[in-house]
């Protein structure tokens, strides 16, 4: 059973083992720590297990029934950050992944997204989506909605009510050459006006004073948008300071389409339209060049690495280590429904596997020394960082780390639940605990989810003591 109504945010403390990655590739284990969280949703103090204040403060919080005490087979993780979700594609999850991207969009995706003109359908799908992502540990999601303003508002309302941190964009797409007549904006002007209306709606939502929900300027991608629309949205982003999200060099088809139309890469074209800056998230980026990488880093933009969907639609492996080495902000994205799983932990696993594949090569007809791509591999600590703190850095938000002043977004992981593949051993080193979590933690192990100190998801009959 799930708790449909989030707990009110009040000062409380969490006592037990917490794992986080404050820097890329760096795992820190806080054993027996007491994390104190204020009613504003931010962490006010982190007391380590050997601190003389830990026991005294834990007793004080326990006496007022404001202590969450973890058991020996439980631990806290920072909330998971999903940098690329197509909200209206939730009913399509796991379907038609055998098609190339351009066919997948025209035959399946655009007809599905057009249904969100029906607000009752949108309400039903989005309730299921937000519940499902919270249950999988996604505390922050960057959402593409559809072109429909009423349905986009519904998604914002649901995320606010369910206490999921969400950045949401009403999708803009007006090019009649690439968008079907039944699913496109009437004009660049109307797309801009509806984007402005959605921004105003989110910024005026009652109960959103802490900006848990934020609006995002969202051109679908260059092939579906006219130059006029892209210029308008670039000016709007600069005017409002809103986040920007779009696709970039996802597939051979998209990458070549933009080269032919614009005479430049996605990255350079987006920059020319004013859409590339610190709060921009580019989805995929599989075919970006070294020049693109330098430009993305210079602008301070981020990339949503979507390793599962890249398997189906990119025909290439994203050069993650090379991009990180050049200072680009990177987090993980599920790319629902291009990716077949709603779990960011699944994508963390696939990020490790994809990096190993890129390193070792896949063509057995080639000699090992010829097929290899040295220094492409990432480890589980880096994948964990991408799923948490890396996503927070890319979004320019104080999330993903158990540190004073950061938002308390967290998952309570329980290894001792029926049907669990996750088992801790008393001889496990901290790095080995994390490896087990990355490879074996599943939805069943996520017993509670907290966003800004509000309990957004729980499973009853949990052995957690409050």
Buried (B, 14 or more C-beta within 10 A) or exposed (E): EEBEEBBEBEBBBBBBBBBBBBEBBEBBBBEBBBBBBBEEBBBBBBBEBEBEEBBEBBEEBBEEEBBBBBBEBBBBBBBBBBBBBBBBBBBBBEBEBEBEBBEBBBEBBBBBBBBBBBEEBBBEBBBEBBBBBBBBBBBBBBBBBBBBBEBBBBBBBBBBBBBBBBBBBBBBBBBEEBBEEEBBBEEBEBBBBBBBEBBEBBBEBEEBEEEBBBBBBBBBBBBBBBBBBBBBBBBBBBEBEBBBBBBBBBBBBBBEBBBEBBEBBBBBBBBBBBBBBBBBBBBBBBBBEEEBBBBBBEBBBBBBBBBBBBBBBBBBBBBBBBBBEEEBBBBBBBBBBBBBBBBBBBBBBBBBBBBEBBBBBEEEEEEEEEEBBEEBBBBBBBBBBBBBBBBBBBBEBBBBBBBEEBBBBBBBBBBBBEEBEBEBEEEEEBEEBBBBBBBBBBEBBBBBBBBBBBBBBBBEEBEBEE
